[in-house]
Amino acid sequence: MKKTLSILSLLVLIASCKTIKPDEVTAYANGNANPTLTMNNPIIKDKYTGDPAALVYKDKVYLYAGHDEAPNDFNFYKMNEWLVYSSSDMVHWQEHPVPLKVTDFTWAKSDAWAAQVIERNGKFYWYVTVSHGTINGKAIGVGVSDSPTGPFKDALGKALITNDMTTQTKIDWDDIDPTVIIDDDDGQAYLFWGNTVCHYAKLKANMIELDGPIQTISLPNYTEAPWIHKHNNWYYLSYAYQFPEKIAYAMSKSIKGPWEYKGILNELAGNSNTNHQAIIDFKGDSYFIYHNGGTQPNGSSFRRSVCVDRLYYNEDGTMKRVIMTSEGITQ
Ligand code: FUB
């Protein structure tokens, strides 16, 4: 009798159990009554995108990225053009027509690598990495437009930076990854760039000529992808650290340094040996924009996807370690 009761209780228990699908298990486990999870990362789901840079202009954010076009069986970068998206809320992104390609620079031969756009006096300057057609190595060119969404054209008709202008390292891909800032203290513009060596130089007010010598900054385990930004009177120089890359950063009270190393800001990004960050403030919040290789099933170091997460500062101006999420920015 006792045995029959136990079997009956077991049958009642099984009958009352709801079948929960894996997604729902995750949602319920997070205390979320709604089984539909919002996955806003990556923010662009129909194309592979890498090397994000962002510009806050008026009441929008413009996101610029390289288009990763490598076929699934090709294990290196295949990048011919840059893309632009805009958003008013960091959640919804609008794609604009392709604004710039390597072929817009007649002196360049390939490789739409990392780039950044800045506005000055109503014009938009896009500093881009490409491979030079006749001078061995990577080079930096400048595109210009009257609109943040382009179309952009070559502002100079030649490269701004070529490999033969920097001699600290023998590699021919050290002149990549430009980042640019106009110091709001005095209006002086600066260009930072480099792989292995972090270079910087002043730019003239016309934004298409250097204004003085190329200088270097020593940073621990510097690899590439510098991003220069200012927040509450501190200058921040974040960069890709080691390889595979984490993102680390240094701070200074002057754009000319000295730079004080502050540690790791972001850990390795999933399934990508690069991480490439952009950092902005927008409508009172701070954001960390980066790429990973997390798109399934073919995402990788050469088929990357741009993601956004929140960035937080401590009282002393240091930045808290970024927490990369699948949810991304939800409101
Ligand atoms: O996208 C090509 C290169 O990969 C970039 O220039 C680097 O920063 C790394 O993200």
Residues whose N, C-alpha, C, O or C-beta is under 5 A from the ligand:
A	BS01	FUB	G50 D51 W113 A114 I176 D177 E224 A225 T274 H276
